[in-house]
Amino acid sequence: MARLLIIIPAFNEEKNIDRVIERVRNVGPQLPAGVSMDIAVINDGSKDRTKEVAEKTGAMVLDLPFNVGIGATVQTGFKYAAENHYDMAVQVDGDGQHDPQFLPALIEPVLNGNADMVIGSRFIDNQGFQSTFIRRLGIRIFYAVNSLIIRQKITDNTSGFRAYSAKAIQLLADEYPSDYPEPESVIILGLRKFRILEIPVVMKEREGGRSSITLFRSLYYMIKVLLAIFINIFKKQ
């Protein structure tokens, strides 16, 4: 039996979190035979009722005492998965943008031993929500920079809809970027020759609540992550 942990980072997602959990559960019967699934909501010090709403669904909730940011929140999920010997993990954001219907396709390459990380990309078929202009500009920059560094074209470096192998879980439980970690984690795994694949997915606009990523934060994000990516080039791998 292969054990899969769904990691759902959530900050102030009381309007979305129950629907996200329900949709993930509904996909359970569609997973390949021999795969069991657990769901862990990592509550990042939410100031609303995210924790209470998630607990009412019966999902496991790992409650962080204060807001630590997306990187440390997702890494908490990796640490839990590593300590409890899960074979695979999938990150599904708590805002409802990721469609769990793609879960079986996302884990298939990991389950078959063909990939260590599978990224759900909205830019392979260009369907569904494509994000704002400034974020698409940043995604194009990450596409050029990351593809040059790891010698592999990654179309959606910022996608948080990803599946990981046990080997990738072990590494990322110890080493994971703190802020806006998705593009940098592609570099971390790519430079260490982990096998990375992308599959096409369709993403949605968030259904409730507000994104914490403003125009200013998007610009700050691009500059900071690019600096972190270049630092990774010179770190001992």
C-alpha positions as semicolon CSV with decimal commas, in nm:
position;residue;x (nm);y (nm);z (nm)
1;M;0,000;0,000;0,000
2;A;0,145;0,340;-0,104
3;R;0,066;0,615;0,146
4;L;-0,017;0,963;0,014
5;L;-0,034;1,276;0,229
6;I;-0,226;1,577;0,099
7;I;-0,065;1,891;0,244
8;I;-0,302;2,191;0,250
9;P;-0,136;2,513;0,374
10;A;-0,403;2,757;0,489
11;F;-0,395;3,116;0,614
12;N;-0,729;3,288;0,672
13;E;-0,917;3,048;0,442
14;E;-1,234;2,995;0,648
15;K;-1,447;3,064;0,338
16;N;-1,270;2,802;0,124
17;I;-1,111;2,533;0,341
18;D;-1,414;2,304;0,389
19;R;-1,485;2,297;0,014
20;V;-1,120;2,223;-0,062
21;I;-1,116;1,931;0,182
22;E;-1,445;1,794;0,050
23;R;-1,324;1,808;-0,312
24;V;-1,000;1,630;-0,223
25;R;-1,193;1,358;-0,041
26;N;-1,426;1,312;-0,336
27;V;-1,128;1,222;-0,553
28;G;-1,016;0,945;-0,317
29;P;-1,208;0,667;-0,500
30;Q;-1,042;0,775;-0,828
31;L;-0,688;0,721;-0,699
32;P;-0,501;0,414;-0,830
33;A;-0,559;0,086;-0,647
34;G;-0,320;0,039;-0,358
35;V;-0,298;0,412;-0,270
36;S;-0,428;0,533;0,066
37;M;-0,476;0,906;0,129
38;D;-0,457;1,124;0,440
39;I;-0,523;1,498;0,452
40;A;-0,325;1,740;0,669
41;V;-0,432;2,104;0,690
42;I;-0,144;2,321;0,811
43;N;-0,308;2,623;0,973
44;D;-0,059;2,911;0,948
45;G;-0,171;3,109;1,252
46;S;-0,496;3,217;1,087
47;K;-0,682;3,502;1,252
48;D;-1,018;3,378;1,130
49;R;-1,199;3,042;1,184
50;T;-0,987;2,838;0,943
51;K;-0,878;2,596;1,217
52;E;-1,230;2,541;1,350
53;V;-1,385;2,498;1,005
54;A;-1,115;2,248;0,902
55;E;-1,150;2,051;1,225
56;K;-1,527;2,019;1,174
57;T;-1,461;1,829;0,849
58;G;-1,268;1,565;1,047
59;A;-0,943;1,643;0,865
60;M;-0,616;1,639;1,057
61;V;-0,514;1,996;1,145
62;L;-0,157;2,089;1,235
63;D;-0,199;2,425;1,407
64;L;0,096;2,665;1,398
65;P;0,084;2,906;1,697
66;F;0,148;3,215;1,482
67;N;0,183;3,315;1,118
68;V;0,516;3,184;0,982
69;G;0,461;3,222;0,607
70;I;0,401;2,981;0,321
71;G;0,750;2,827;0,316
72;A;0,762;2,718;0,680
73;T;0,398;2,611;0,660
74;V;0,452;2,377;0,366
75;Q;0,779;2,255;0,521
76;T;0,581;2,159;0,833
77;G;0,380;1,930;0,606
78;F;0,699;1,781;0,460
79;K;0,838;1,719;0,810
80;Y;0,519;1,545;0,914
81;A;0,524;1,334;0,596
82;A;0,891;1,240;0,646
83;E;0,850;1,152;1,014
84;N;0,547;0,935;0,936
85;H;0,707;0,762;0,636
86;Y;0,466;0,868;0,363
87;D;0,556;0,747;0,014
88;M;0,418;1,056;-0,163
89;A;0,290;1,403;-0,082
90;V;0,081;1,649;-0,280
91;Q;0,051;2,018;-0,201
92;V;-0,296;2,161;-0,259
93;D;-0,346;2,528;-0,175
94;G;-0,626;2,616;0,066
95;D;-0,775;2,890;-0,153
96;G;-0,960;2,655;-0,389
97;Q;-0,757;2,739;-0,702
98;H;-0,629;2,382;-0,745
99;D;-0,869;2,124;-0,888
100;P;-0,827;1,789;-0,706
101;Q;-0,963;1,610;-1,014
102;F;-0,604;1,624;-1,142
103;L;-0,466;1,437;-0,837
104;P;-0,454;1,090;-1,003
105;A;-0,260;1,228;-1,302
106;L;-0,033;1,430;-1,073
107;I;0,078;1,133;-0,862
108;E;0,102;0,877;-1,144
109;P;0,465;0,957;-1,247
110;V;0,572;0,953;-0,880
111;L;0,385;0,629;-0,811
112;N;0,544;0,465;-1,116
113;G;0,893;0,576;-1,015
114;N;0,932;0,813;-1,312
115;A;0,952;1,145;-1,124
116;D;1,046;1,297;-0,789
117;M;0,838;1,611;-0,839
118;V;0,539;1,661;-1,071
119;I;0,419;2,018;-1,121
120;G;0,064;2,098;-1,227
121;S;0,113;2,361;-1,499
122;R;-0,159;2,599;-1,620
123;F;0,060;2,704;-1,914
124;I;0,085;2,377;-2,109
125;D;-0,271;2,387;-2,241
126;N;-0,333;2,752;-2,139
127;Q;-0,678;2,680;-2,002
128;G;-0,848;2,824;-1,694
129;F;-0,722;3,107;-1,472
130;Q;-0,391;3,244;-1,604
131;S;-0,314;3,495;-1,320
132;T;-0,257;3,872;-1,341
133;F;-0,030;4,044;-1,596
134;I;0,243;4,125;-1,344
135;R;0,248;3,768;-1,213
136;R;0,254;3,626;-1,566
137;L;0,552;3,853;-1,635
138;G;0,727;3,715;-1,329
139;I;0,644;3,359;-1,434
140;R;0,802;3,422;-1,777
141;I;1,118;3,552;-1,608
142;F;1,135;3,244;-1,382
143;Y;1,077;3,025;-1,688
144;A;1,381;3,175;-1,862
145;V;1,609;3,180;-1,558
146;N;1,523;2,838;-1,416
147;S;1,530;2,666;-1,755
148;L;1,879;2,807;-1,814
149;I;2,008;2,693;-1,473
150;I;1,871;2,338;-1,461
151;R;1,868;2,281;-1,838
152;Q;1,501;2,182;-1,835
153;K;1,202;2,388;-1,945
154;I;0,960;2,440;-1,656
155;T;0,657;2,637;-1,775
156;D;0,493;2,704;-1,436
157;N;0,761;2,755;-1,171
158;T;0,516;2,931;-0,937
159;S;0,255;2,657;-0,932
160;G;0,194;2,525;-0,581
161;F;0,002;2,224;-0,711
162;R;0,274;1,958;-0,692
163;A;0,337;1,593;-0,613
164;Y;0,657;1,473;-0,444
165;S;0,832;1,139;-0,400
166;A;0,955;1,014;-0,062
167;K;1,310;1,111;-0,165
168;A;1,202;1,469;-0,241
169;I;1,001;1,484;0,082
170;Q;1,309;1,390;0,284
171;L;1,519;1,665;0,123
172;L;1,254;1,937;0,145
173;A;1,175;1,850;0,508
174;D;1,531;1,965;0,584
175;E;1,575;2,236;0,321
176;Y;1,288;2,448;0,193
177;P;1,280;2,820;0,107
178;S;1,096;3,047;0,349
179;D;0,925;3,304;0,124
180;Y;0,748;3,228;-0,206
181;P;0,929;2,894;-0,224
182;E;0,801;2,738;-0,547
183;P;1,055;2,870;-0,806
184;E;1,349;2,826;-0,567
185;S;1,253;2,469;-0,481
186;V;1,264;2,384;-0,855
187;I;1,628;2,495;-0,850
188;I;1,704;2,304;-0,528
189;L;1,572;1,978;-0,676
190;G;1,691;2,043;-1,030
191;L;2,053;2,110;-0,933
192;R;2,055;1,785;-0,735
193;K;1,934;1,595;-1,041
194;F;1,592;1,507;-0,904
195;R;1,354;1,413;-1,185
196;I;1,101;1,690;-1,249
197;L;0,798;1,661;-1,476
198;E;0,501;1,884;-1,555
199;I;0,147;1,788;-1,648
200;P;-0,129;2,019;-1,775
201;V;-0,389;2,128;-1,520
202;V;-0,667;2,385;-1,509
203;M;-0,661;2,634;-1,225
204;K;-0,947;2,848;-1,096
205;E;-0,972;3,193;-0,942
206;R;-1,000;3,185;-0,565
207;E;-1,365;3,150;-0,462
208;G;-1,354;3,349;-0,139
209;G;-1,124;3,554;0,083
210;R;-0,837;3,773;-0,039
211;S;-0,494;3,691;-0,178
212;S;-0,201;3,821;0,029
213;I;-0,003;3,883;-0,291
214;T;-0,034;4,251;-0,391
215;L;0,138;4,434;-0,680
216;F;0,416;4,553;-0,447
217;R;0,462;4,206;-0,304
218;S;0,473;4,058;-0,654
219;L;0,764;4,287;-0,746
220;Y;0,937;4,220;-0,414
221;Y;0,876;3,851;-0,475
222;M;1,044;3,849;-0,813
223;I;1,355;4,033;-0,692
224;K;1,397;3,829;-0,374
225;V;1,341;3,491;-0,539
226;L;1,579;3,571;-0,826
227;L;1,850;3,661;-0,574
228;A;1,783;3,338;-0,384
229;I;1,798;3,137;-0,706
230;F;2,141;3,279;-0,795
231;I;2,267;3,210;-0,442
232;N;2,159;2,848;-0,488
233;I;2,383;2,817;-0,794
234;F;2,691;2,877;-0,582
235;K;2,589;2,663;-0,284
236;K;2,748;2,321;-0,250
237;Q;2,499;2,069;-0,388
